[in-house]
Amino acid sequence: MNMEEYLIHNGYLDSDDSDDEEEIEGARGNRHNIYNDSNKKFVSNYRLTKELTKTLIEILRPLMVPSRRLSDLPIEIKVLTALNFFAKGSYQSCIGNHKNLKISQSTVSNCITEVVKALNHPSVFGNWVKFPRNISEMMAISQQFYELYRIPGVVGCIDCTHVAIHSPPNDQHYEESIYVNRKGYHSINTQLICDANLCIINVNALFPGSSHDSFIWNQSKVSEIMEQLHRHGTGRYYLIGDCGYPLRPWLHTPILEPQPGSEENYNKAFKSARSTIERCNGVLKSRFRCLLKDRVLHYLPEKATQIINSCCVLHNMCINSNINIEEDSSVEEDESEMDFGVFDTIPQQEHRNAHLTAGEIYRNNIIRNYF
């Protein structure tokens, strides 16, 4: 069963595309009217400004199927349709809420598939979501964190967030039960690392919901990179995470039972700095509501991973262009009550080893010299 058959079988797409040509022709005729919307309405519908959207279209154009026939959907409409789905998390929004994009669910799905594939292309994804590649780039991020929180050496904040997905089929390709997280719903447990400006510098959306945060970290390339830096004597830089992660020289966690004075001061500064990743996750999901728990991505895990990656690319583009999240009156949820998919972590109970001891020594030196 391919993706299209799977979605039709589960009732997420219409199988009748007999009216597609009329829909495409209507969309083609109205594509220029979309840009007549007010800036506020445009950002509300697509999350990007008009100028940034045009830039995105030109970035993706070489990676998408060109419009060769009059009946082909223009690339502009494909991109806008996908952006609207990312923003609202609903096919119906693409179909009915915007008068200029009245197209079928199957056409919407095809648009999303093509745009997501382009956003995941290494030339796009690798350009917008990238971990610091050298000491100079690490130094720049570290300086940002130090200026804001007075903690030296921090090159990123790490945490995981759950993105809800529809239950995958329990067959030879998937084990449905491993996607059920400890809150009882199916999800992708997504590791995010961000800098002090809420820019996502690494995303790992490959693991099912039952995977523990620390397990995902131990399997990640960034873990290997940071450990190698310390092994080769360039270990002044590290990430910060909550107590669900193991303390290491390259990954610091808060003190579980801080003593009054310098340890409490350190924990207070640490908490403020680590809140960066919580705010990053909140901004990401508030901006692209297809990632919210109540929306649920009705796709197989591999496609859900690609959608998550795509939203991270677009998030960074918005951060780079200083685009604020516009108030959206069409959304009914109280943002303070949204489920952003971040669970309370369980402190690690690990046997003492050389890495743990070295991490404690490194952290204690920072506390002694700066707090």
C-alpha positions, -999 to 999 in steps of 0.1 A, spaced: 0 0 0 16 33 -11 11 66 7 -19 78 -14 -37 44 -10 -30 45 28 -45 80 32 -75 72 10 -80 39 29 -81 57 62 -104 85 50 -79 113 49 -81 119 11 -107 118 -16 -101 93 -43 -121 112 -69 -100 138 -86 -123 144 -116 -125 181 -109 -88 186 -105 -83 204 -138 -110 229 -130 -96 235 -95 -61 239 -109 -73 264 -135 -91 284 -108 -60 284 -86 -38 294 -115 -61 324 -122 -62 335 -86 -25 331 -76 -17 368 -81 -47 378 -60 -32 360 -29 -5 387 -27 -33 413 -24 -41 402 11 -29 424 39 5 416 54 -11 405 86 -36 382 69 -8 368 47 14 360 76 -15 345 95 -23 321 66 13 312 55 35 323 84 61 338 61 59 374 48 52 380 11 88 388 3 101 357 22 75 335 5 87 347 -29 123 340 -19 113 305 -7 96 298 -40 127 307 -59 148 285 -36 125 256 -42 118 261 -79 148 242 -92 139 212 -70 102 210 -80 83 198 -110 79 227 -134 45 236 -148 47 225 -184 9 224 -193 -19 247 -186 -35 221 -164 -4 218 -142 -6 235 -108 18 265 -106 47 261 -82 36 292 -64 3 276 -55 20 243 -45 42 262 -21 14 284 -7 -8 253 -2 19 235 17 26 266 38 -10 269 47 -11 233 58 20 237 80 5 269 95 -30 256 102 -25 218 104 -57 211 85 -65 201 49 -98 219 53 -81 252 58 -63 248 24 -95 237 8 -122 259 23 -109 287 44 -90 306 17 -110 315 -13 -80 315 -36 -69 279 -28 -101 258 -34 -85 225 -43 -92 189 -34 -76 170 -5 -56 148 -29 -42 178 -47 -33 194 -13 -15 161 -3 4 161 -36 15 197 -30 26 189 5 46 159 -7 64 178 -34 72 209 -12 83 187 17 107 168 -6 122 200 -18 126 214 17 144 182 28 168 184 -1 204 187 13 210 220 -5 180 235 13 179 217 47 217 217 51 218 254 45 191 264 70 195 238 98 232 234 106 252 226 137 283 249 141 309 236 117 341 250 133 354 266 165 347 301 152 310 294 148 309 277 183 325 308 197 299 330 182 270 310 197 288 307 230 292 345 232 255 350 226 246 327 255 272 343 278 259 378 271 224 368 280 229 343 308 265 347 320 273 310 315 305 304 295 309 277 268 273 270 259 268 263 222 232 250 223 202 239 244 188 204 238 154 189 245 129 165 229 93 172 220 66 148 208 49 154 175 16 134 173 11 111 143 -17 88 132 -12 52 143 10 35 117 -1 1 103 12 -28 124 29 -48 97 63 -60 85 74 -24 81 62 -9 114 58 -20 150 28 1 160 34 -1 197 68 15 198 52 48 185 30 50 216 46 75 241 41 74 278 12 98 275 -6 72 255 -6 86 220 14 79 189 42 103 182 77 110 168 100 120 197 119 148 181 153 161 194 158 198 190 190 218 196 187 256 194 210 286 198 204 317 220 182 333 192 158 303 191 173 292 158 173 254 154 208 241 148 200 204 148 169 183 146 166 145 149 130 133 141 138 97 134 127 80 166 93 66 177 75 81 207 85 54 232 122 63 228 138 81 258 154 115 253 187 102 265 186 72 241 180 96 211 209 117 222 233 88 225 224 77 190 228 112 175 257 125 154 259 156 175 267 135 206 296 120 187 308 153 175 308 169 209 326 139 225 353 140 198 359 177 204 366 170 241 388 140 232 409 162 210 414 189 235 389 215 223 365 208 251 356 243 263 322 241 246 291 221 256 254 218 253 229 221 282 199 199 289 176 189 317 181 162 342 168 135 318 202 136 301 234 121 315 259 147 328 290 147 306 318 173 299 301 180 266 265 180 280 258 198 312 227 193 334 215 212 365 225 202 400 197 181 415 202 192 451 221 225 450 236 240 481 228 277 490 251 302 474 270 295 442 253 262 433 218 278 436 230 308 416 243 285 389 211 265 388 191 298 384 212 309 355 211 274 340 173 273 342 171 307 324 194 296 297 178 262 292 144 279 289 156 289 254 148 255 240 114 255 256 106 288 240 120 276 207 97 246 208 67 267 217 74 292 189 79 263 164 46 247 172 27 279 176 39 290 142 34 256 124 4 242 141 5 209 121 30 199 148 6 204 177 -7 173 195 -44 180 187 -37 184 150 -20 149 145 0 143 113 -20 117 93 11 104 76 34 74 79 64 80 102 89 87 74 67 114 59 60 129 93 98 131 99 101 151 66 73 174 76 90 181 110 123 188 92 105 212 68 89 231 96 123 235 112 137 250 79 108 274 77 111 283 114 148 293 109 139 313 78 113 332 100 138 337 128 164 350 103 139 375 89 126 386 123 91 375 116 69 375 147 40 351 152 9 371 142 -23 367 163 -46 342 146 -82 347 155 -92 316 136 -75 294 162 -96 285 192 -70 271 216 -57 291 245 -20 291 238 -12 289 275 -30 256 276 -15 241 244 2 207 246 37 213 231 46 176 235 73 181 262 71 157 291 85 160 325 118 141 325 130 114 349 164 121 364 190 97 351 201 69 375 235 58 361 265 41 374 294 64 381 319 63 353 348 84 340 325 106 318 302 114 347 331 123 370 347 145 343 314 162 338 311 170 375 346 184 376 340 206 345 307 219 359 322 225 393 350 246 377 324 268 360 305 272 393 337 281 412 350 306 386 317 323 375 292 319 404 
